[in-house]
Amino acid sequence: MRNIDVNDVIDNARFNKFHWKVLFWCTLIIIFDGYDLVIYGVVLPLLMEQWNLNPYVAGLLGSSALFGMMFGAMGFGMLSDKLGRKKTILMCVVLFSLTTVINGFATTPWQFGILRFIAGLGIGGVMPNVVSLMSEYSPKKSRSTLVALMFSGYAVGGMMSAGLGIWIVPNYGWEIMFYLAAVPLLMLPLMMKFLPESVAFLMAQKREGEARMILQKVAPFRDINEMDRLIVPPTTESKAPVLELFRDGRAFSTSMFWVAFFCCLLMVYALGSWLPKLMSTAGYALSSSLMFLMVLNIGAIIGAVGGGWLADRFSLRSVLVSFFILGSVSLVMLGYENPMWFLYTLMGIAGATTIGSQILLYAYVAQYYPTSIRSTGLGWASGIGRNGAIVGPMLGGTLLALALPHHMNFLALAIPGAVATVAVALVGRRFRNRHAQSEANAGLAASN
């Protein structure tokens, strides 16, 4: 009888059809998630006209889903550590899809805002869980690339939302965009059948037989059989897993992750909610304004996949710092008059380095925390960061209401990028310095 280290099997597995299956379903869920979230920015110009909304109220409506996402990310992130990734993901898919469909029947801003909040619970809850599941099953050498590739589905969903909106909203009204959210509900039986459960959760629940069957698919060349005993590295159990985020030298880095998430999500959701309106206010037609949103999400796909590839060859920290600097510069330049082709290029760079950075931040957090608190770490980083996402749409509404010069709007959106650059650069610094000091002290003691 052999002792098989579960983490070793997954880390050193060869990418095969099982990994393709996990990547496909996690990416598909994130596509639906991204579609449901970006939909508000697509319909906002028409909603403001139809319901005679002022910018402040429109900003609050945009933030309603983000309030839900904050609570959903923290609540469902911790819940999945108790109920399992698969069950929690499916619950979130039903919640955000069903509520978004019902949202299409809203007739008042109050109804719309309440339904968006409920949908936000599911949208926020699904993100940390699919990231955790994809990260757990990815071979170590390609983990950043696979997580970034999966999370680029968010940008695909946003691109679909913008692309369909260009055709549907002017011709058929905004309601159709919400009815299309029924598609994930139709695919729910397939998700239940093909989406795997977390091996770490199965082992914690003493369901070793199910874990063994999954590991046989993850690494068929290992010839894992019924006689082998599966083992997992021991973890420190805690009745308050959130406190574990601040133990073992993780407190400073956890705080910096939260700052980076806050700033990055502020930029992402301010742009996602207000970009079409800001550009139409600057004199561009609605179709052109929606095209800017589409280019933003195309850039996000390139940034996420390219950033993941770079991170597997260099480091997530250095890639993120570079991305945040580029994102801030491109946003500043977007505020000035330039040829259309150059504006589209800048918008693509902004998408690659803002939405792309958000995707890479999830990958960074997923790799930083141990498996036992990974969903909690992701959930709380995402949940705290949602405060930035909430501020983003309200900031966009405030900027629009103040009627500032066009370049000042984009300058205000670029400032959080500079703050995020510093925060990411500081992740792990205090722990490494303390570790180096400990080694120095040990060496000094040995020499004495």
N, C-alpha and C positions, 0 to 999 in steps of 0.2 A: 504494500500500500504506500502511495506517495502522498506527501503533503504539497498541495498546489496553492501557491500564493495567487489569489484572485487578481490583485492589482498588477502583478507581474505578467499574468496572462494577457490582460487587456493592454498594458503599456507596450508590450512587444509583439502584439498580434500583427499579422499582415492584413492590409486593407482588402476586404472581400465583399461579397454580395450582402452579408449581414450589415456591414457598415453602410453600404449604399442604402439599404432599407431604412436604417435609423436616420441617416442624413435626409432621405427623401421625405419622410413623414414629419420630422422636426422642421424642415424647411417649409413644407406645405403649410403647417400650422402657423409659422411665423409670417408667411405670405398673407394668410387670412387676417392675422393679427395686425399687420401693417396696413392692409386695405381698410380695416375698420377704424383704425386710428387716424389715418391721413384724410379720410373722407370729409372731415369737418372743414379743413382748409379748402377743399374743392367746392363745397356748397356754400361757404361763408358769404361770398359776394351776393349771391342770390337771396340767401336768408336775410341779410341786412336790408336788402331792398324790399323783400316781401313782408317782413315783420317790422320794418322801420326801426331797426336796432341802432343804437348809438355805439361807438367803438368800445366803451367801457362794458356795456352789457354783452356785446359780442365776445369780448375778451374773457368775461366770466363764463359764458357758455362754453368757450373753447377749453377753459380750465376745469370744467365739471368732470369730464372724462379723466382728466389727469389727477384730480382728487381721488377718484375711484382707483386709478392705477397705483397711487401711493399706498393705499390701504390693501389693495389686492396683492401687490408685490410682497409686502411684509407679511401679510396674513397667510396667503397661499404658499409663500416660500417656506415658512415654518411648518405649515400643515402637511406639506409633502414629505417632510422628514418623518412624519408620523403615519400618513396614509399611503405613501408611495408616490413616485413621480407620475406614473401612468394615470392612476385614478384622478389625481389632482389636475393634470393637464386636460383630461376629458371633461371634467367638471367646468374648467375655465372656458373651454371651447364652446360648450353649450351655453354658458352664461353670456359671453360676449356676442355670440352669433344671434341667439334668440332675441336678446335685448336690442341689438342693432336693427333687426328686421322690424320689431315693434316701433322703433324710433322713427321709421318712415311714415308712421301714422300720426305722429305728433302734430298738434295744431296750434300750440302756444309755446313760447320760449321756456316756461316752467316745465311743461311736460318733456320738452326736448332735453333740458338740462338734467332732469332727474334720471331719464333713461340713459343719457350719456354717462352719468356717474356710475350707474349699475353696470353698464357695458365695460367701463373702465376697470372695475374690479376684476373681471375676467381677463381683459387685455393685459393688465399689470401682473396678474397672477401667473399667466402662462409663460411669460418671458424667462424668469429665473429658472423655471423648471425644465423647459426644453434646452436651455443652455447647460444646465447641470447634467441632463441625460446625454446630450451630445458629447459633452466634455468627458463624461465617465466612460463612454464606449469608444472614444477616439484613441488610436495608437499614439503613444507619446510623441513620436517624431513629427507627426502631422496634426497635432491637437489644435494649435492656433489656427491653422489653415481651415480645418474642418468646421470649427466653431464659427469662424468668421464667414465661411461660405454659407453655413446654415443660417446665420443671422442676417446675411444679405437678402434673405427672403423678405425681411421687413421693407427694404428698399424696393424690391420687386412688387410687393403689395401696394406700396405708395405710388409707384409708377403706374400700376394698373388702375389705381383709383384716379390719378390725374388724367391718364389716357382715356379712360371711359368717360370721365367727367367732361372732357373737351367736346365729346359728341353727345352724351346723354343729357347733361344739365341744361344747355341752352335750348334743346329741342323737346325734351320730355319732362323736365322738372327735376328737382333735387331728390324727390322721394324714391325714385327707381334705384338710386345709388345704394340706399339702405336695404331695399328688398333683396338685392343681390347677395347680401350677407347670409342668406339661407343656404348657400352652397356648402359650407362646412358641416351643417346639420345633416345634409344628405350623405356626406362622406363619413359620418360618425361610426357606422358599423365597421367600415374598413379600418378606421383608426383603432377601434377596440380589438380588432383581430391581429393587426400587424405591428402596432407600436409595442416595443418590449418594455418590461418593467426594469427598474434599476437593480443591478446585481447586488449592490451594497445594501439596498433595502431588503431584498430577498434573504440575504445572509443574516441581517439583523432580526428578521422575522422567523429564523430557523427553517426557511424553505429552501434547503440545500439542493433538493432534487431539481427544482425549477431553475435555480442558479446554475447548476451543472449543465442542464440542457442548453441554456443560453451561451455559456462559455464554450461548449462544443461547437457552436456556430461562430462564435467570435474567433476562435483559434482551432480550427479542425486539425491542423498539423500536430497539435499537442497530444492528441489521442487521450483525452480525459475520459475516464470510465467510472463505473459505479464503485470501484474499489478505492478510488482516490479520495482523499479528504481535503475539502476546500478550507483554506484559512484566510483570514484578513488581518492586516496589522492591527494591534490593539489600539483603541482610542479611549480618551478620557471622557466618560459620560458626564453630562451636566444637566441638571434640571432646568437651567436657564441658558440655553445655547447661545443667546445673544451675547452673554458675558464672555463666552469663549472667543468672540471676535476681538476682544481687548486683552486677551491673555497671551503669554509666551512671546512677548515682544511685538504683538500685532496692533496695539492700541493706536500708535501714531499713523501707521500705514492705513488702518481702517478709517481713521479720520480723513486722511488725504484722499482715499478712494471716494468718500462721501462728498468732499468738496468738488472733486473732478466730475463725479456724476451730476451734481447739482448744476455746475456751470455748463457742462456739455448738453444736458437735457434742456436747459434754458434756451440755448442756441437752436437746438434741433426743433423744439416745439414752437418757438417764436417764428422760425422760418416756415415750418410746416403749416401753421395756422394762418399766418399773415402774409406770406410771400406773394400769393396772387393779388391780394388787396393792395399791398404796398406798391407793386409794380403797375397795377391798373391806375392807382392814384398818381403815379409818376407819368402817366400818359399812354401806357401800353394797353392794347385791346385785351378783353377777357381771355380769348383763346391764346394769345401770346403769353399772358400772365400765367395761365395754367401750364403752358409749355415750359416756363421757367421751373415750375414745381416738378415737372416730369424729368427735366434735365438734372435737377438737384438729386433725384432718386436714382437716375442712371449713374451719376457720379458716385453715389453712395455704394452701389454694387461694386464698381471698380475699386473704390477705396477699401471696402471691406475685404474683398478677395485678395487684392494686391497687398493690403496691409497685413493680412494673415500670413501670406507667403513670405513677406519680409520679416515678420515677427519670428517665424520658425527658423530663419537664417541669421537674424541679428538678435534683437530683444524687443519684447512688447513695449518696454518703457521708452527706448530710444525712438521707436516708430511712432508711438503716441505723442511724444514731445514734438517731433517733427511735424506730425499731422496738425496738432493744435496751432503751431506757429503759422503753417500754411493756411489753415482755415481762417485765422484772424486777419491775415494780410488780404486774402481773397475777398472777405466780407467788407473790409474797408474800401477796397477798389471797386466793389459793386455799386457803391454810392455815387460814383462819378460817371459822367456821360462818356460812353465808349461805343465803338461799332458793335452791332448786334452779335456778330460771331465771337467777339472778345467777351461780351457779357455772358454768352452761353458757356464759353470756356471757363470763365470765373465761377459761374454757377455750378458747373460740373466739379471744379476743384473744391468749392465750398461743400458740396454734397459728399465728396469723397473724404474730406477731412473733418467734417462735423458728424454726420450720420455714421460715416465709416469709423470715426474715433469712438463713438458710442458703442458700436458693435465690438470693437477691439477692447474697450474697457470691460465689457462682460467677459470676454475671453481671459483678460488679465486677472480679474477677480476670481473666476472659476479655477484658475491655476494656482492662485495665491493661497486659498484656504484648503485645509484637508477635507476629505470626502464627507466626514461626519457633520461638518457645519457648512458645507459648500452652498447648499440651497439657502440656508439662513444668511450667509454672507452676501450672496447675490441678491436675496430678497430685500435685505436691509439697505444695501448700497443703492439698489434700484428704488426702494421706497423712499429713502431720504432724498435721493436725487429727484424724485417726483416733485418735491417742493420747487425745484428749479423749473421743471416742466409746467407746473402750475403758474409760476411767475411769468414764464415765457409768453403765453398768449395775452396775459394781462399787460405785460410790458409792451407788446406790439400794439394793443389797443390804446394804451396811454400815449405812445409815440405818435400814433395816427391822430389822436384827439388833440395833441399839442401842435400839430401841423408844422413840425420841424422841417428844415431843409432835408431833401432826400438823402444826402450823404451822412447827415447826423443820425438818421435811423439805423443805417448799417454800421456806423461807428459804435453806437450803443450796443449792437448785437455782437460786435467783435471783442469787446472788453472781457466778457466771461472766458473767452478762449485763452487770453493771456493768463488769467488766474488758474485755469485748468492746467496750463503748461507747467506752472510752478508746482502745483499739487502733485502731478504725476511724476515730476522729476524728484520729488521728495519721498515717494513711496519706498519703504524698505531702508531708508537711510539711517534712521535712528537705530534700528535693529542691527544693521550691519556694523555700525560704529561700536555698539555695545558688544557685539560678538568679537570684533577685532580687539577691543580693550580687554575682554576676558581672556583671549588667546595670549595677549601680551603679558597679562598678569600671571597666567599659567607658566609662560616661558621664563618670566622673572623668578617665580617661585622655584622652578626646576633648576635654574642656574645657581640659586642660593643653596 
